[in-house]
Amino acid sequence: MLRYLVRRILSMIPLLIVVTAFTFIVGQYGAGDLAAYLTGTRGDPSKGFDTELYQQFRQELGMDDPIYVRYGHWLWNALHGDLGKSYVMMGDPPVAYLIKNAVPQSLQLCLAALFIVTIIGVPLGIVAAVFSNGVLDRVFVSGSSVLSSIPSFVLAPVAIIIVVVRLHLLPSVGVGWHGLFAKETILPAFCLAMVGLLNVVRTTRVAILEVLSQEYVRAARARGLSERLVIIKHVVRNAALPVVTVIGMTGAGLLGATVFIEQIFNIQGFGMMVSKGLQRGDVMTVTGAVLVSTVIVMLFSLLVDLLYGIIDPRVRLTR
């Protein structure tokens, strides 16, 4: 197990370098001249464009160095916990500080959404498989398709109007994060969960149908076991591997989907931070966010692989 973990962690390093290098290079060439922006916003307006100040900013930011040298400096500093500064935000806060304050809120929101999509999607997929080609199957799969096909920036405002404004079933979100177990978290978590609902329902349905066709399931029925016991004891666990995979990948993808949800519900989390960074051309913040999100996705993938060995002892992670 330890050797497997070490190999997986080492295999993450090249991918992290490729992803962050691509983001850094695109940001450096596509986000505009940061030195010119700082000169225009921090220089003396009465003097016009201050060329001397502009050259000073270019030297401080290392913009006269080759791009690979700039990335090498950023990567070396990132290894020591320094992801640079956000020069487009007031006070030039460190990017690591912004991420430290934003990530916990978004992770809690993603955790709540993953819980919702699991307790809804897996049972729906099981029922749809048991009643395959029946009314419940068509209703559940079609309903999941409709909810998952609606963009989050459309579903969230509609949900607010119906659930909060019209029916008064839940309180409005207000400003800021109210905690994982607050009532204000239910609606944004539900809207975020709908992003991956269809994949969970379909994967569960297909996995259950595949196991139901196996010989040992027919043998269990022939021994007189009830259908419920057959499903719970023989089918669900043997169909768990693909379901765990899609749930893990759904959880990894939810972090990117928070970009729209957090803006609509005014949650100052990771998605809101990335959105502001993209709008303002904040290369350092976006590059740091890409690094963190890539690590989170990799950790989700590693967790799924570890769960394989727990769910099915036949899986040997050390081989």
Residue pairs with C-beta under 8 A, 6 or more apart in sequence:
1 309
1 317
1 318
3 318
4 317
4 318
5 302
8 302
8 305
9 302
12 295
12 298
15 294
15 298
16 291
16 294
16 295
16 298
17 75
19 290
19 291
19 294
20 75
20 78
20 287
20 290
20 291
20 294
21 71
23 286
23 287
23 290
24 70
24 71
24 74
24 283
24 287
25 67
25 71
27 283
27 286
27 287
28 67
28 70
28 283
29 67
31 281
31 282
31 283
32 281
33 63
34 57
34 61
34 63
34 87
34 281
34 283
35 54
35 57
35 58
35 61
35 63
36 54
37 87
37 88
37 281
38 57
38 87
39 49
39 50
39 53
39 54
39 57
40 49
42 53
43 49
43 50
43 53
44 50
57 63
58 64
62 69
62 70
62 73
63 70
65 73
74 83
74 84
74 287
77 83
77 84
78 288
78 291
81 96
82 94
82 96
83 94
83 95
83 96
83 99
83 284
83 287
83 288
83 291
84 94
84 95
84 284
84 287
84 288
85 92
85 93
85 94
85 95
85 284
86 92
86 93
86 94
86 95
86 98
86 277
86 282
86 284
86 285
87 282
87 284
88 280
88 281
88 282
89 98
89 280
89 282
89 285
95 284
95 285
95 288
96 288
98 273
98 285
98 288
99 270
99 273
99 288
99 289
99 292
101 268
102 268
102 269
102 270
102 272
102 273
103 269
103 270
103 292
105 177
105 267
105 268
105 269
105 270
106 255
106 258
106 262
106 267
106 269
106 270
106 271
107 255
107 270
107 296
108 177
108 179
108 180
108 185
109 185
109 188
109 189
109 192
109 258
109 261
109 262
109 267
109 269
110 192
110 251
110 254
110 255
110 258
111 180
112 180
112 185
112 186
112 189
113 189
113 190
113 192
113 193
113 195
113 254
114 193
114 247
114 250
114 251
114 254
115 189
116 189
116 190
116 193
117 193
117 194
117 196
117 197
117 200
117 247
117 250
118 200
118 247
120 193
120 197
121 144
121 196
121 197
121 200
121 201
121 204
122 200
122 204
122 243
122 247
124 140
124 144
124 201
124 204
125 140
125 200
125 201
125 202
125 203
125 204
125 205
125 207
125 208
125 243
126 204
126 205
126 208
126 231
126 236
127 136
127 137
127 140
128 136
128 137
128 140
128 141
128 201
128 204
128 205
129 137
129 204
129 205
129 206
129 207
129 208
129 209
129 212
130 208
130 212
130 227
130 231
131 137
132 205
132 209
137 205
140 201
141 201
141 202
141 205
144 197
144 198
144 201
144 202
145 198
147 155
147 194
147 197
147 198
148 194
148 195
148 196
148 197
148 198
148 199
149 198
150 158
150 194
151 260
152 191
152 192
152 194
152 195
152 257
152 260
152 261
152 264
153 260
153 264
155 191
155 194
156 187
156 188
156 191
156 260
156 261
156 264
156 265
157 264
159 187
159 190
159 191
160 172
160 187
160 264
163 169
163 170
163 187
164 170
164 171
164 172
164 187
170 183
170 184
170 186
170 187
171 183
171 184
172 184
173 184
173 187
173 188
173 265
173 266
173 267
174 184
174 266
175 266
176 266
176 267
176 268
177 267
177 268
177 269
178 184
178 185
179 185
187 265
188 261
188 262
188 264
188 265
188 267
191 261
191 264
192 254
192 257
192 258
192 261
193 254
195 250
195 253
195 254
195 257
196 246
196 250
196 253
196 254
199 246
199 249
199 250
200 243
200 246
200 247
200 250
203 242
203 243
203 245
203 246
204 239
204 243
206 242
207 239
207 240
207 241
207 242
207 243
208 231
208 235
208 236
208 239
210 239
211 217
211 234
211 235
211 238
211 239
212 235
214 238
216 234
217 230
217 234
217 235
220 230
220 233
220 234
221 227
221 230
225 233
237 311
240 311
240 312
241 308
241 311
241 312
241 315
244 304
244 307
244 308
244 311
245 304
248 300
248 301
248 303
248 304
248 307
249 300
249 301
249 304
251 300
252 296
252 297
252 300
252 301
253 297
255 270
255 271
255 293
255 296
255 297
256 271
256 293
257 271
258 267
258 269
258 270
258 271
258 272
259 271
259 272
259 274
259 275
260 271
261 267
261 271
262 268
262 269
262 270
262 271
262 272
262 275
263 271
263 272
263 275
270 289
270 292
270 293
273 285
273 289
274 285
274 286
274 289
276 282
276 285
277 285
277 286
277 289
278 286
305 317
306 317
308 315
308 317
309 315
309 316
309 317
